[in-house]
Amino acid sequence: MKKALITGITGQDGSYLAELLLAKGYQVHGLIRRASTFNTHRINHLYADPHEDDKRLFLHYADLTDGSRLVTLLASIQPDEVYHLAAQSHVRVSFDEPEYTGDTTGMGTTRLLEAIRMIGLDCRFYQASSSEMFGATPPPQNEQTPFYPRSPYGAAKVYSYWMTRNYREAYDMFAVNGILFNHESPRRGETFVTRKITRAVARIKLGLEKRLYLGNLEACRDWGYAPEYVEGMWRMLQHHEPSDYVVATGTSYSVRDFVQLSFQHAGLDWEAHVDYDQRYERPTEVDSLIGDASKAQTELSWKAQVHVPELVRIMVDADLAALTEQADA
């Protein structure tokens, strides 16, 4: 039975990846940070009683700022595959907490790679890179596009990208960068713009609130569906040689488009409910990200199937159903 270790297992991508790997027969280990409140709601449906004999999901307390703990866990678990998804991943927040973002999103990757090297672990390593690394570089963006990050988050991800490549080339590690463009789902955090929009649409539709406040409506993004993107992660580690891949839909929609489609799906006029708030603007903006995933399609047989119009329907319907269920409870 293959073993996989997932950092960031309680996040959107981590929960979908855990589902995928468990369905493929893996034993899955996840790292979680210690907190005084439960933060495992995205994976609660996967968790089994620790007393069950056939349990295949195991959670371990750890933090990316604690290198010694990473060494101990990796040596104990001996995973065949390591998926490094954990990070301070909110771009706007990274401007407020640049040092913390650099320590976790940047240095956390180095600590994990160095732990693998130190114990001589024979595993395949996936680094969650980001389209935010391209920043101000004009689209379309592919694996050869120069990086020009426009946020502390993007800069930290560029550092992690190059450290992953460095360990691959210096120590002959099977280490890959998945350069994923924006990907969303009903499990997206509520402070990320897409989920903020669809959740507000549901609340307005049900009469729970009236207004939605947003920043820049003109920024354009290549939005895909998270469950499809974790399939791409897995395929990268099954390939016969390590390489770096862009994962994207190749389409572009503005925040305004996402807003309009979301309200329209609920039968609402977005202009009657959306207001501008400068607090949500970034000090430096990324105007347009559009990914070219030709390499992933050719080498991994991966291609996005869900595009923004369907993604909007999935997310709005899920938020409406969740809020309705809460109201009926």
C-alpha positions in Angstrom: 0.0 0.0 0.0 1.4 3.4 -1.0 1.8 6.0 1.7 1.3 9.7 1.0 1.9 12.7 3.3 -0.1 15.9 2.8 0.8 19.2 4.3 -2.3 21.5 4.4 -4.7 18.5 4.4 -7.4 20.6 6.1 -7.5 23.1 3.3 -9.5 23.1 0.1 -6.9 21.2 -2.0 -5.8 19.0 0.8 -9.3 17.7 1.5 -9.9 16.9 -2.2 -6.5 15.3 -2.6 -7.0 13.1 0.5 -10.3 11.9 -1.0 -8.6 11.1 -4.3 -5.7 9.2 -2.7 -7.9 7.2 -0.3 -10.1 6.2 -3.3 -6.9 5.0 -5.0 -6.0 2.8 -2.1 -3.4 4.9 -0.4 -2.6 5.3 3.3 -2.8 9.0 3.8 -1.1 11.0 6.5 -1.9 14.7 7.0 -0.2 17.5 9.0 -2.4 19.8 11.0 -1.5 22.7 13.3 -2.5 22.6 16.9 -5.4 24.9 17.7 -7.8 25.2 20.6 -10.7 24.9 18.2 -11.4 22.1 15.7 -10.3 23.1 12.2 -10.8 19.8 10.4 -14.3 20.3 9.0 -13.3 19.8 5.4 -12.0 16.2 6.2 -14.3 15.2 9.0 -16.3 12.9 6.5 -13.0 11.0 5.8 -11.9 10.5 9.4 -12.3 7.1 10.9 -12.2 6.0 14.6 -8.6 5.5 15.5 -9.5 2.1 17.0 -10.7 0.7 13.6 -8.3 -1.9 12.1 -8.7 -0.8 8.5 -8.1 2.9 9.1 -6.1 4.6 6.3 -6.2 8.3 7.3 -3.9 9.5 10.0 -3.4 13.1 11.3 -0.3 14.4 13.0 0.4 17.7 14.7 3.2 19.7 13.1 4.1 23.1 11.8 6.1 24.3 8.9 8.2 26.5 11.2 9.4 23.5 13.2 12.0 21.7 11.1 12.9 19.1 13.7 9.3 18.0 13.9 9.2 17.5 10.1 12.4 15.4 10.3 10.9 13.2 13.0 7.5 12.7 11.2 9.0 12.0 7.8 11.4 9.4 9.3 8.5 7.8 11.2 5.9 7.7 8.4 8.3 7.0 5.4 5.9 8.2 2.8 6.2 7.3 -0.9 4.8 10.7 -2.0 4.8 14.1 -0.2 2.3 16.7 -1.3 3.3 20.1 0.1 0.2 22.3 0.0 0.4 24.1 3.3 1.1 27.9 3.2 -0.2 31.3 4.2 -2.1 31.4 1.0 -4.2 34.6 1.1 -2.6 37.1 -1.3 -4.1 40.2 0.3 -3.2 39.1 3.8 0.4 38.5 2.7 0.8 42.3 2.4 -0.2 42.7 6.1 1.9 39.7 7.2 4.9 39.6 4.8 7.4 38.1 7.4 5.1 35.3 8.4 4.2 34.6 4.8 7.9 34.3 3.9 8.6 32.1 6.9 5.8 29.6 6.2 5.1 29.8 2.4 8.8 30.2 1.6 11.0 28.8 4.2 8.5 26.0 5.1 9.3 24.4 1.7 13.0 24.5 2.4 12.5 22.9 5.8 10.5 20.1 4.3 12.9 19.5 1.4 15.9 19.5 3.8 14.2 17.1 6.1 13.7 14.7 3.2 17.4 15.1 2.2 18.7 14.7 5.7 17.0 11.4 6.4 17.7 10.1 2.9 14.0 9.5 2.3 13.2 8.0 -1.2 10.0 9.7 -2.1 8.4 11.9 -4.7 7.8 15.5 -3.8 5.1 17.9 -5.0 5.4 21.6 -4.4 2.3 23.7 -4.7 3.5 26.6 -6.8 1.2 29.4 -7.9 0.2 31.5 -10.9 0.8 34.5 -8.6 4.5 34.0 -9.4 3.9 35.4 -12.8 2.3 38.5 -11.4 2.9 41.4 -13.9 4.1 39.2 -16.8 1.6 39.5 -19.6 -0.6 36.4 -20.4 -0.7 33.7 -21.6 1.7 32.2 -19.1 3.4 28.7 -19.4 6.3 26.9 -17.9 8.8 29.2 -19.7 7.2 32.5 -18.8 9.4 34.7 -16.6 8.2 35.3 -13.0 7.3 38.8 -11.8 5.6 38.5 -8.5 3.5 41.4 -7.2 2.9 40.3 -3.6 4.8 38.9 -0.7 2.9 35.6 -1.3 4.0 35.5 -4.9 7.6 36.3 -4.0 7.6 33.5 -1.3 6.2 31.0 -3.9 8.9 32.0 -6.4 11.5 31.2 -3.7 9.8 27.8 -3.0 9.7 27.1 -6.7 13.4 27.6 -7.2 14.3 25.7 -4.0 12.3 22.7 -5.3 14.2 22.9 -8.6 17.5 23.3 -6.8 16.9 20.2 -4.7 15.9 18.2 -7.8 19.0 19.2 -9.6 21.5 19.1 -6.7 20.3 15.9 -5.0 18.6 14.1 -7.8 15.3 14.2 -6.0 12.0 13.5 -7.7 10.6 17.0 -7.0 8.1 18.8 -9.1 6.4 22.2 -9.2 2.7 22.3 -10.0 2.1 25.9 -11.1 -1.7 25.9 -10.5 -3.8 28.8 -11.6 -6.8 29.9 -9.5 -9.0 26.9 -8.6 -12.2 27.1 -6.6 -14.9 25.0 -5.1 -17.6 25.0 -2.4 -14.7 24.3 0.1 -12.9 27.5 -0.8 -12.2 29.7 2.2 -14.9 32.3 2.8 -12.4 35.2 2.6 -11.3 34.3 -0.9 -13.1 36.5 -3.5 -14.9 33.7 -5.4 -16.4 32.1 -2.2 -17.0 35.5 -0.7 -19.1 36.3 -3.8 -21.1 33.0 -4.0 -21.7 32.9 -0.2 -23.0 36.5 -0.3 -25.3 35.7 -3.3 -26.8 32.8 -1.3 -27.3 35.0 1.8 -28.8 37.8 -0.2 -31.1 35.4 -2.0 -32.3 34.0 1.4 -32.8 37.5 2.8 -29.9 37.2 5.3 -28.0 40.2 4.1 -28.3 43.0 1.4 -24.8 44.2 0.4 -21.6 42.7 -0.9 -18.4 44.8 -0.7 -15.6 44.2 -3.1 -12.3 45.8 -4.3 -11.0 45.6 -7.9 -13.6 44.2 -10.2 -11.4 44.4 -13.4 -8.8 41.8 -12.4 -8.9 38.8 -14.8 -8.2 35.3 -13.7 -8.1 31.8 -15.0 -10.5 30.0 -12.6 -10.8 26.2 -12.6 -12.4 23.5 -10.4 -10.2 22.3 -7.4 -11.2 18.5 -7.6 -9.8 18.4 -11.2 -6.6 20.2 -10.2 -5.7 17.7 -7.4 -5.9 15.0 -10.1 -3.2 16.9 -11.9 -1.0 16.9 -8.8 -1.3 13.2 -8.5 -0.5 12.7 -12.2 2.7 14.7 -11.9 4.0 12.3 -9.3 3.1 9.3 -11.4 5.1 10.5 -14.4 8.3 8.7 -15.3 10.5 11.8 -14.7 10.1 15.0 -12.6 9.2 18.2 -14.3 7.2 21.4 -13.7 3.7 21.9 -15.1 1.2 24.7 -15.5 -2.4 23.6 -14.6 -5.1 25.9 -15.9 -8.2 26.2 -18.0 -6.8 28.6 -20.6 -9.8 30.9 -20.1 -10.1 34.4 -18.6 -12.9 36.0 -16.6 -12.9 39.2 -14.6 -14.1 39.5 -11.0 -17.0 41.5 -12.5 -17.8 38.5 -14.8 -17.8 36.1 -11.8 -20.0 38.5 -9.8 -22.5 38.9 -12.7 -22.7 35.2 -13.4 -23.2 34.4 -9.7 -26.0 36.8 -9.1 -27.6 35.9 -12.4 -27.7 32.2 -11.5 -29.7 33.2 -8.3 -32.0 35.4 -10.3 -30.6 38.6 -8.8 -29.4 41.9 -10.2 -25.8 42.3 -9.0 -25.6 46.0 -9.5 -28.4 46.4 -6.9 -26.3 44.7 -4.2 -22.5 45.2 -4.9 -20.6 48.2 -3.5 -16.9 49.1 -3.8 -14.6 49.2 -0.8 -11.0 50.4 -1.2 -9.9 48.3 1.8 -10.0 45.2 -0.5 -7.6 46.6 -3.0 -4.0 45.3 -3.1 -1.1 47.7 -2.9 0.1 46.1 -6.2 -2.3 44.3 -8.4 -2.0 41.4 -10.8 -4.1 42.4 -13.8 -4.4 39.2 -15.8 -3.5 35.6 -15.4 -4.3 33.1 -18.2 -2.6 29.7 -18.1 -1.3 27.6 -21.0 -1.5 24.0 -19.8 -0.4 22.4 -23.1 2.5 20.6 -21.5 0.2 19.0 -18.8 -2.2 17.9 -21.6 0.5 16.4 -23.7 2.6 14.7 -21.0 0.0 13.9 -18.3 -3.2 13.7 -20.4 -4.7 16.3 -18.1 -7.2 18.9 -19.3 -9.7 21.0 -17.4 -13.4 20.2 -18.0 -15.2 22.6 -15.7 -15.0 26.3 -16.6 -16.3 29.4 -14.9 -20.0 29.3 -15.8 -20.4 25.8 -14.5 -18.1 26.5 -11.5 -20.3 29.4 -10.5 -23.4 27.2 -10.6 -21.7 24.5 -8.5 -20.6 27.1 -5.8 -23.8 29.1 -5.6 -25.9 26.0 -5.4 -23.7 24.6 -2.7 -23.9 27.8 -0.6 -27.6 28.0 -1.1 -28.1 24.4 0.0 -25.8 24.8 3.1 -27.5 28.0 4.3 -31.0 26.5 3.7 -30.0 23.4 5.7 -28.7 25.6 8.6 -32.0 27.6 8.6 -34.0 24.4 8.7 -31.9 22.8 11.5 
